[in-house]
């Protein structure tokens, strides 16, 4: 199959396929009359790449999944190892996102007339907004009223 046929069939660009080859995600396809000639199994590899990208894996992580284990390592063991690490990463990111959301919710109740007033209030009460503090829960936060 040509690179164009593969691209249409899997729904990605030919340049993405070339990039995956260059990155080592896909083995370089043999050339016939100067053009890449792919076997059908490349469709399976590209399906794995698309799934892994959709699950949040980076290209280096996908390369690890596909090429970074001994050849006889079962797919289930590869996925389990990679998924556990990715879930940990996502849990950490969720904590950061929740803290950022609380910060934004706190600032939504701002009554300051100038950014200087905001800066002064924020500097005086960092426990109200800094991530990781117990008092940054906006359910209990009150904002000083400004005339």
VMD Tcl script that draws the C-alpha trace (Angstrom):
set ca {
  {0.00 0.00 0.00}
  {1.21 3.53 -0.71}
  {1.52 6.23 1.93}
  {-1.47 8.00 0.39}
  {-3.63 4.88 0.60}
  {-2.61 4.35 4.23}
  {-3.32 8.00 5.07}
  {-6.81 7.90 3.56}
  {-7.63 4.55 5.11}
  {-6.58 5.49 8.65}
  {-7.62 9.16 8.44}
  {-4.32 10.94 9.01}
  {-1.99 12.89 6.78}
  {0.87 11.37 4.85}
  {3.19 13.84 6.59}
  {2.12 12.38 9.96}
  {3.07 8.91 8.75}
  {6.45 10.18 7.57}
  {6.92 11.90 10.95}
  {6.10 8.68 12.80}
  {8.72 6.90 10.71}
  {11.30 9.61 11.37}
  {10.48 9.49 15.12}
  {10.91 5.72 15.24}
  {7.27 4.96 16.01}
  {6.95 3.13 12.71}
  {9.63 1.10 11.02}
  {10.80 2.66 7.78}
  {8.82 1.22 4.89}
  {10.74 -0.41 2.07}
  {10.75 1.53 -1.19}
  {9.54 0.31 -4.51}
  {10.46 2.54 -7.45}
  {11.38 5.24 -4.93}
  {8.01 5.18 -3.15}
  {7.22 3.80 0.28}
  {5.45 0.44 0.10}
  {3.60 -0.52 3.29}
  {2.28 -3.85 4.46}
  {-1.23 -3.95 5.91}
  {0.14 -4.40 9.45}
  {1.06 -0.72 9.48}
  {-2.68 -0.03 9.82}
  {-2.63 -1.86 13.16}
  {0.38 0.11 14.35}
  {-1.27 3.38 13.34}
  {-4.44 2.35 15.17}
  {-2.38 1.83 18.33}
  {-0.73 5.23 17.85}
  {-4.10 6.97 17.41}
  {-5.58 5.23 20.45}
  {-2.55 6.01 22.63}
  {-2.55 9.66 21.53}
  {-6.24 9.86 22.35}
  {-5.52 8.46 25.82}
  {-3.00 11.25 26.38}
  {0.26 9.48 25.71}
  {3.07 11.55 24.23}
  {4.95 10.36 21.15}
  {7.99 9.32 23.24}
  {5.65 7.33 25.51}
  {4.03 5.69 22.50}
  {7.46 4.81 21.18}
  {8.23 3.24 24.56}
  {5.00 1.26 24.36}
  {5.68 0.01 20.85}
  {9.45 -0.38 20.77}
  {10.73 -0.03 24.33}
  {9.89 -3.45 25.71}
  {11.49 -6.80 24.94}
  {9.80 -8.17 21.84}
  {8.17 -11.05 23.72}
  {6.48 -8.73 26.28}
  {2.70 -9.22 26.03}
  {0.67 -6.20 24.98}
  {-1.33 -6.43 28.20}
  {1.79 -6.01 30.33}
  {2.95 -3.07 28.20}
  {-0.42 -1.32 28.46}
  {-0.68 -1.95 32.20}
  {2.75 -0.48 32.90}
  {2.21 2.55 30.68}
  {-1.38 3.12 31.83}
  {-0.47 3.07 35.53}
  {2.14 5.77 35.00}
  {-0.24 7.84 32.84}
  {-3.05 7.58 35.40}
  {-0.69 8.84 38.12}
  {0.27 11.75 35.88}
  {-3.38 12.54 35.16}
  {-4.31 12.43 38.87}
  {-1.57 14.95 39.59}
  {-2.76 17.17 36.74}
  {-6.33 16.96 38.07}
  {-5.15 18.25 41.45}
  {-3.44 21.18 39.76}
  {-6.51 21.90 37.63}
  {-8.78 21.83 40.70}
  {-6.49 24.32 42.48}
  {-6.49 26.58 39.40}
  {-10.29 26.41 39.26}
  {-10.52 27.44 42.92}
  {-8.22 30.38 42.21}
  {-10.41 31.49 39.32}
  {-13.57 31.08 41.39}
  {-11.98 33.23 44.12}
  {-11.11 36.01 41.69}
  {-14.63 35.95 40.23}
  {-15.89 37.48 43.48}
  {-13.39 40.34 43.20}
  {-14.82 43.76 43.97}
  {-11.56 45.70 43.46}
  {-11.57 48.77 41.26}
  {-7.92 48.48 40.21}
  {-5.38 45.73 39.73}
  {-3.25 47.44 42.39}
  {-6.05 46.83 44.91}
  {-6.23 43.20 43.82}
  {-2.49 42.82 44.15}
  {-2.59 44.29 47.66}
  {-5.40 41.96 48.73}
  {-3.75 38.93 47.18}
  {-0.41 39.73 48.84}
  {-2.08 40.15 52.24}
  {-4.12 36.95 52.08}
  {-2.19 34.32 50.11}
  {-3.86 31.53 52.08}
  {-7.11 32.35 50.29}
  {-5.81 31.56 46.84}
  {-2.50 29.71 46.86}
  {-2.74 26.11 45.65}
  {-2.16 23.58 48.38}
  {-3.54 25.67 51.24}
  {-6.56 24.55 53.19}
  {-8.23 27.94 53.17}
  {-8.43 28.38 49.39}
  {-11.80 26.62 49.18}
  {-14.08 29.31 47.72}
  {-17.16 27.93 49.41}
  {-15.92 29.69 52.54}
  {-14.09 32.62 50.95}
  {-15.40 36.12 51.33}
  {-14.22 38.99 49.24}
  {-13.65 42.41 50.76}
  {-16.21 44.91 49.51}
  {-14.84 47.93 47.68}
  {-16.72 51.24 47.46}
}
mol new
graphics top color blue
foreach p $ca { graphics top sphere $p radius 0.5 }
foreach p [lrange $ca 0 end-1] q [lrange $ca 1 end] { graphics top cylinder $p $q radius 0.2 }
display resetview
